[in-house]
Amino acid sequence: MSTSFHYPAFGIPRELDGLRREVRAFLGEASQGWSGWDIGHSWTGFDRAFSREVGRRGWIGMTWPKAYGGHERSALERYVVVEEMLAAGAPVGAHWVGDRQSGPLLLRIGSEAQKRRFLPKIASGEAAFCIGLSEPGAGSDLASLRSRATRVDGGWRLNGRKIWTTYAKNCDFMIGLFRSQGTAEADKHKGLSQYLIDLQSSGLEIRPIVDLTGEAHFNEIVFDDVFVPDESLVGRENEGWAQANAELAFERSGPDRYLSSFPLLPLSIDAVNAAGRADRLSARRLGEALADVVTLREMSLSILGQLAAGTTPAQEAALTKDLGTTFEQRLPELVREITDHAPVLTEGDTLSELQAYLVQSVPTYSLRGGTREIMRGIIARGLGLR
């Protein structure tokens, strides 16, 4: 990675500079040998050994109580670690969902037994989680899901399908949303429940979905009478819709929603300077990109404060996600405009390799975590426009 560009520390207290230097030193050593293709995966890079080392250093579950394997550090300390990892393109996928989403959900509404069983495993980097929300045929209307949980002796039987589940084939557990009462036609937002699912369960089949890059981050999961015990219910029965929406605020507002393409920026600055092409056009275009980063970062930090206060800033998170993914999708075109690096897999050319991966993958950024249209619908409702 570039050594001439340092991610700005606007809005973060100077007393956290020591932590930032510590994380950068670790990443400087760990990143030896990472190709541009590797860096481009960012938070979808799946490396269990890396996640275990991050857990050993106390950088997963940072804000959680020590009783559950956490470290009782501040939300801003966690933010510093997260943005440094993303800015470097670190392969955090094996612990990302658990740390960002599933762990906080269990900490907030999980049973004591669930907290003690799962949170320490997430914090140590041992347990990888995925999220089961989207379904075939439902489009972007999550609440119209038809996968069903049927009450049986000692628990539930799960039937149906989930799709676009990131790294399901590599993960240990899923928190899935199923219809436990009523029908989608009657009142689609009611009668939904969330369950903790062991991905080695009998009757469960995971089908990888190969994408344009030739890889298979996304998966379809088929549930054929999969049994989950009573203690697998997360929160309260039939209140899954509200729970899932609160969970999505964590997913849509973090720095991963504007930093997935960020490693292109410092590499582009280095390339422009090395080629002697630092003209007015490149200065203006790079300045605009940096201004966008700073603005999006302030928005994300604002939502972090609201989440820490126990609120659910759904509209704010949707706006940050919409603007952030738009920014991420623009960066490869910016590189094409101001440098002579083509998006090709040229061994040893980190910028070209990184650009090659992102050109193929950035179209998905406005789909994952909710489509752009859904985000704008949430924003419109928050403004009273629909």
C-alpha positions in Angstrom: 0.0 0.0 0.0 0.9 3.6 -0.3 3.3 5.1 2.2 2.8 8.7 1.1 -0.8 9.1 2.1 -2.3 8.8 5.6 -6.0 8.5 6.2 -7.2 11.8 7.8 -8.1 11.7 11.5 -10.8 14.4 11.4 -13.3 14.1 14.2 -11.3 11.5 16.2 -9.6 12.6 19.5 -5.8 12.9 19.3 -5.5 10.5 22.3 -6.4 7.7 19.9 -3.4 8.3 17.7 -1.5 5.7 19.6 -4.1 3.0 18.7 -4.1 4.1 15.1 -0.3 3.8 14.9 -0.5 0.4 16.5 -3.1 -0.8 13.9 -1.1 0.7 11.0 2.1 -1.1 12.2 0.2 -4.4 12.4 -1.3 -3.9 8.9 2.0 -2.8 7.4 3.5 -6.1 8.4 0.4 -8.3 7.6 -0.1 -6.7 4.2 3.3 -7.9 2.8 2.4 -10.0 -0.2 -1.2 -8.7 -0.6 -1.9 -8.2 -4.3 -4.2 -5.5 -5.7 -6.8 -8.2 -6.2 -6.6 -9.2 -2.6 -6.9 -5.6 -1.4 -9.9 -5.0 -3.6 -12.0 -7.5 -1.6 -11.8 -5.2 1.5 -14.4 -6.4 4.0 -15.4 -9.4 1.9 -11.9 -10.9 2.0 -12.3 -14.1 4.1 -9.2 -15.2 6.1 -9.8 -17.0 9.4 -6.1 -16.9 10.4 -6.1 -13.1 10.0 -9.3 -12.8 12.0 -8.0 -14.9 14.8 -4.9 -12.7 15.0 -7.1 -9.6 15.1 -9.2 -11.2 17.9 -6.0 -12.0 19.8 -5.1 -8.3 19.7 -8.5 -7.4 21.2 -9.8 -5.7 18.1 -13.1 -7.6 17.7 -16.0 -7.0 20.1 -14.1 -4.0 21.3 -17.0 -2.3 23.0 -18.6 -5.4 24.5 -18.5 -6.3 28.2 -15.5 -8.3 29.3 -17.9 -11.0 30.6 -18.8 -11.9 27.0 -15.3 -11.8 25.6 -15.3 -8.0 24.9 -12.8 -5.3 25.9 -15.1 -2.5 27.1 -13.4 0.1 24.9 -15.1 3.1 23.3 -17.1 3.1 20.1 -14.5 5.6 18.7 -11.7 3.2 19.4 -13.5 0.6 17.4 -14.1 3.1 14.6 -10.3 3.8 14.4 -9.6 0.1 14.1 -12.3 -0.5 11.5 -11.4 2.4 9.2 -7.7 1.5 9.3 -8.6 -2.1 8.3 -10.8 -0.9 5.5 -8.3 1.7 4.3 -5.7 -1.0 3.9 -8.1 -3.5 2.3 -7.6 -6.0 5.1 -9.4 -9.4 4.8 -11.8 -9.0 7.7 -14.7 -11.0 6.2 -14.4 -13.9 8.6 -15.3 -11.7 11.6 -16.9 -8.8 9.9 -20.6 -9.6 10.2 -20.3 -11.0 13.7 -18.5 -7.9 15.0 -20.6 -5.3 13.1 -24.0 -6.8 13.2 -24.7 -10.2 14.7 -22.8 -9.6 17.9 -24.4 -6.3 18.7 -27.8 -7.8 18.0 -27.2 -10.6 20.5 -25.8 -8.2 23.0 -28.9 -6.1 22.8 -31.7 -8.7 22.7 -30.1 -12.2 22.9 -30.6 -14.5 25.9 -27.9 -14.8 28.5 -27.1 -18.3 27.2 -26.7 -16.9 23.7 -24.4 -14.1 24.8 -22.2 -16.5 26.8 -22.0 -19.1 24.0 -21.5 -16.9 20.9 -20.0 -13.5 21.8 -16.7 -14.8 23.1 -16.3 -17.0 19.9 -16.9 -13.9 17.7 -14.5 -11.8 19.8 -11.8 -14.3 19.4 -12.2 -14.6 15.7 -13.3 -18.2 15.9 -16.9 -18.0 14.9 -18.0 -16.6 11.5 -21.6 -15.3 11.0 -23.7 -14.5 8.0 -27.2 -13.0 7.7 -30.2 -14.7 6.1 -32.6 -12.0 4.9 -33.1 -11.8 1.1 -35.2 -14.4 -0.7 -35.7 -15.5 -4.3 -38.7 -13.8 -5.8 -39.0 -11.2 -3.1 -36.9 -8.6 -5.0 -36.1 -5.7 -2.7 -39.3 -6.2 -0.6 -37.7 -8.0 2.3 -41.0 -8.1 4.3 -42.6 -10.3 1.6 -40.4 -13.2 2.5 -42.1 -16.7 2.5 -39.5 -18.9 4.2 -41.3 -20.3 7.2 -40.6 -21.4 10.8 -43.1 -24.0 12.0 -43.5 -24.8 15.7 -42.6 -28.4 16.6 -41.8 -30.2 19.9 -38.7 -28.6 21.3 -38.2 -25.9 18.6 -39.0 -25.1 15.0 -38.7 -26.6 11.5 -37.4 -24.1 8.9 -38.3 -24.4 5.2 -37.6 -22.0 2.3 -34.7 -20.3 0.6 -32.4 -17.4 1.3 -30.2 -15.8 -1.4 -27.3 -13.3 -1.8 -25.9 -14.4 1.6 -22.3 -13.3 1.7 -19.8 -16.1 2.5 -22.5 -18.5 3.8 -20.4 -21.4 2.4 -17.5 -20.4 4.7 -19.4 -19.4 7.9 -20.4 -21.3 11.0 -23.7 -19.6 11.9 -26.5 -17.6 10.4 -29.1 -15.3 12.0 -32.1 -15.8 9.7 -35.4 -14.1 9.4 -38.4 -16.4 8.9 -42.2 -16.1 8.9 -43.4 -17.7 12.2 -47.0 -16.6 12.1 -49.6 -15.5 9.5 -48.9 -14.8 5.8 -47.2 -12.1 3.7 -50.6 -11.3 2.1 -52.3 -10.7 5.5 -49.7 -8.3 7.1 -46.2 -8.8 5.8 -44.5 -6.9 8.6 -46.0 -9.0 11.4 -45.3 -12.6 12.3 -41.6 -12.6 11.6 -38.9 -14.1 13.9 -35.1 -14.4 13.9 -33.2 -17.6 14.6 -29.7 -18.7 15.2 -28.9 -21.4 12.8 -25.9 -23.8 12.8 -24.9 -24.0 9.1 -23.9 -27.7 9.5 -27.5 -28.6 10.3 -29.2 -31.5 8.6 -31.5 -30.5 5.7 -29.5 -27.3 4.9 -27.9 -26.9 1.5 -25.6 -24.0 0.5 -25.3 -23.3 -3.2 -22.5 -20.8 -4.2 -23.3 -18.2 -6.8 -20.4 -17.4 -9.1 -20.1 -13.7 -10.0 -18.3 -11.8 -12.8 -14.9 -12.2 -11.1 -15.2 -15.9 -11.2 -15.5 -16.1 -7.4 -18.5 -17.0 -5.3 -19.0 -14.6 -2.4 -22.8 -14.8 -2.6 -24.7 -18.0 -1.9 -28.2 -19.4 -2.0 -29.3 -21.5 1.1 -32.1 -24.0 0.9 -33.8 -25.1 4.1 -35.6 -28.4 3.9 -37.2 -29.2 7.3 -34.1 -27.8 9.2 -34.6 -28.2 13.0 -33.6 -25.4 15.3 -34.2 -25.8 19.1 -36.2 -23.4 21.3 -33.0 -21.6 22.5 -32.2 -20.6 18.9 -34.9 -17.9 18.9 -33.3 -14.4 18.9 -35.2 -11.8 20.9 -39.0 -12.2 20.9 -41.1 -14.4 18.7 -43.0 -12.5 15.9 -41.0 -9.3 16.5 -38.3 -10.0 14.0 -39.2 -7.2 11.6 -38.3 -4.5 14.1 -35.3 -6.4 15.3 -33.9 -6.8 11.7 -34.5 -3.1 11.0 -32.5 -2.1 14.0 -29.8 -4.5 13.0 -29.6 -3.0 9.5 -28.8 0.4 10.9 -25.4 -1.1 11.9 -25.0 -2.6 8.5 -25.8 0.5 6.5 -24.0 3.3 8.3 -20.4 2.0 9.0 -17.3 3.0 7.1 -17.6 -0.1 5.0 -20.3 1.8 3.1 -17.9 4.3 1.7 -14.4 2.8 2.1 -14.7 -0.4 0.1 -13.0 1.3 -2.9 -10.9 3.6 -0.8 -7.4 1.9 -1.4 -7.7 3.2 -5.0 -7.4 6.8 -3.8 -3.9 6.8 -2.1 -2.5 4.6 -4.9 -3.9 7.0 -7.5 -2.3 10.0 -5.8 1.0 8.2 -5.8 0.6 7.3 -9.5 -0.3 10.8 -10.5 2.7 12.2 -8.6 5.1 9.6 -9.9 4.1 10.3 -13.5 4.3 14.0 -13.1 0.6 14.4 -14.0 -0.4 16.5 -11.0 -2.2 19.1 -13.1 -5.3 21.2 -12.3 -7.7 18.5 -13.5 -6.3 15.7 -11.3 -6.0 18.1 -8.3 -9.6 19.0 -8.6 -10.9 15.5 -9.1 -8.8 14.1 -6.3 -9.8 17.0 -4.0 -13.5 16.3 -4.7 -13.0 12.7 -3.8 -11.2 13.5 -0.6 -14.0 16.0 0.3 -16.5 13.3 -0.3 -14.6 10.9 2.1 -14.5 13.6 4.8 -18.2 14.3 4.5 -19.2 10.7 4.5 -17.0 10.0 7.5 -18.7 12.8 9.5 -22.1 11.3 8.6 -21.0 7.9 9.7 -19.5 9.2 13.0 -22.8 11.0 13.7 -24.8 7.8 13.3 -22.2 6.0 15.5 -23.1 8.4 18.2 -26.8 7.8 17.8 -26.4 4.0 17.9 -24.3 4.3 21.0 -27.1 6.3 22.6 -29.5 3.5 21.9 -31.5 5.0 19.0 -32.3 3.5 15.6 -31.3 6.0 12.9 -32.7 4.1 10.0 -33.2 7.1 7.7 -29.7 8.5 8.4 -28.1 5.1 7.9 -30.0 4.7 4.5 -28.8 8.2 3.4 -25.2 7.3 4.3 -25.4 4.0 2.5 -26.9 5.5 -0.6 -24.3 8.3 -0.9 -21.4 6.1 0.3 -22.0 3.4 -2.3 -22.4 6.0 -5.1 -18.9 7.4 -4.1 -17.4 3.9 -4.0 -18.8 3.1 -7.5 -17.3 6.4 -8.9 -13.7 5.8 -7.8 -12.6 3.3 -10.5 -13.8 5.8 -13.2 -11.8 8.5 -11.4 -8.6 6.4 -11.6 -9.2 5.8 -15.4 -9.6 9.5 -15.9 -6.5 10.8 -14.1 -4.0 7.9 -14.5 -2.8 5.7 -17.3 -3.3 2.5 -15.4 -5.7 0.1 -17.2 -7.9 -2.3 -15.1 -5.9 -5.4 -16.0 -4.4 -8.2 -14.0 -0.8 -7.1 -14.4 1.3 -9.0 -11.8 3.2 -6.6 -9.6 1.0 -3.6 -10.5 -1.1 -3.1 -7.4 -3.2 -0.3 -8.8 -4.1 -2.0 -12.0 -5.0 -5.3 -10.2 -7.1 -3.4 -7.6 -8.8 -1.4 -10.3 -9.5 -4.7 -12.3 -11.2 -6.2 -9.4 -13.3 -3.2 -8.5 -14.4 -2.5 -12.0 -16.1 -5.9 -12.0 -17.4 -5.8 -8.4 -18.6 -2.2 -7.7 -21.9 -2.6 -9.5 -22.9 -4.9 -6.6 -22.2 -2.2 -4.0 -25.6 -0.5 -4.5 -27.3 -3.9 -4.1 -25.8 -5.4 -1.0 -27.3 -4.2 2.2 -30.4 -2.9 0.4 -30.8 -1.5 -3.1 -30.5 2.2 -3.9 -34.2 2.3 -4.6 -35.0 0.9 -1.1 -32.6 3.3 0.5 -34.3 6.2 -1.1 -37.7 4.9 -0.2 -36.6 4.8 3.5 -35.3 8.3 3.2 -38.5 9.5 1.6 -40.6 8.0 4.4 -38.4 9.7 7.0 -39.0 13.0 5.3 -42.8 12.4 5.2 -42.8 12.2 1.4 -44.5 8.8 1.1 
